[in-house]
């Protein structure tokens, strides 16, 4: 099983490469004076500029459990060009989701719909990293950061639970908790990608291992919570053997019945092939480029 935190760190590194914005990841240090001194060293090392030895005393948010990001503009020399670097403090690993939900909405969600602490921490890491791209500090950039974090978490984590009737994946739980439209549609976009990935893998296994001429039913909707889930596989579409002939009936793999193929009795597994972060993209850079582009669209 992969580490979602390691996947997020790789995703943020790709974001830095794609965007060209230097992102300096800070260390969480309990002592405030040690924190700003360590932050100064990290920022100087990241930029290669000695601008920060005397100017980092404002970096005192070392106790914020949810982490933060802050864009710092500086000049090297009195007449030097203005440069930017983003200081990023990751959240604690065991962040309480209710703390985050209250910060976004001012109210608590039901504990039964909370995401896991691990997923919440990964989402915050991505959210703060996305704010390193800010320029206008407006609502659109806030929505972009939320969409980036939500879509990024979905494709990194590959949580298949959303395919089941009445169930929600981790990113959908976050979108529901923070009550943000860009998060809601970002979760749907990510689930659409996962639907297509899991359906293709399921059909491939049925053809290769079961001799079943399985066909995938294409779909485009990102309103994935409104997709009806089948209660059973229909006769003639379930790869069953026809009586006495030895031949198998065709298999049909759709959004509606995917969960049965994966989770049902004798199912192929959920997901049907071991998941690796952003596996449907050619590289982390490609995944980040898609996520940034899509987040920009969802933010407006």
C-alpha positions, 0 to 999 in steps of 0.5 A: 500500500502506498503512502498518500503523504509521500504521493502528495509530496511528489505532487507538490514537487511537480507543482513547483516544477510546472508552475515555476514558483519556488515552494520551500517546505518548512519544518515544524519546530515547537520553539518559535525562535527556532522555527523562524531561524530554521525557516530562514535557512530553508528559504535561503537554501531554496532561493539561493539568495541571502535575503532572509537572514534578518527578515524572517522574524514574522514567521511565527505560525509554528503551532498552526495544526492545519499548516499554512502557505505564505508568498514572500516577495523580496529584493536582492540588493537595493535595486534588485528585481522583485522575486517570489518564494512560497513558504509552505508549512505542512499540516500535522498528520493527525489533524481533526477534520472537525477543526477544518470543517469549522474553519470553512463553514463555522459549523460542525458536520456529523462525525459519521461523514468526516474524512479520515485524518490522513485524507484531511491532512493530505487535502490541506497539504495540497490546498496550501500548496495551491495557494502558492500560485496566488497573485490576486488573493481573491475568491477565484484563487481560493476556489482554485486552491480548493478544487486543486486539493480536492481533485488532486486528492481524488486521483492520488488516493484512488479511493473506490468506495464512492462506486458503492450505493450510498457511499462517499469517497474521502474527497467527496466527504471533504467537499460535503463538509466544507460546503464549497461548489468547486470542491463538489465538482472537483470531486465529481471530476476525479470520480469520473476519472476513477470510474473510467479507470476502474471500468477499463481494468475490470473489462480487461480482467474479464476478457483476459482471465475469464474469456468474457467479451466484456464491453465498457459502457461509456459515460461523461457525467461528473455529477457522479452522486446522481448515477443510479447503482444497480442492485444486480448484474442482468442475465446475459450481461454477467459473463455467466456460462450458457447452459451446456455450451461452454460459452460465456454471455457478454459482460457489460461494465457500467458506472451503475454496476461497476461496484458489483463487479468489484465488491460482489460475491467473488468480485474482482477487487476494489480497485480491480488492479492495485492502485498507484497515485495518479496512475492514469497520467503519464507522469506526476507533471502531467497529472499536476498540469491537468489538475491546475487547468481543471481547477482554474475552470472549476473556480470560475 
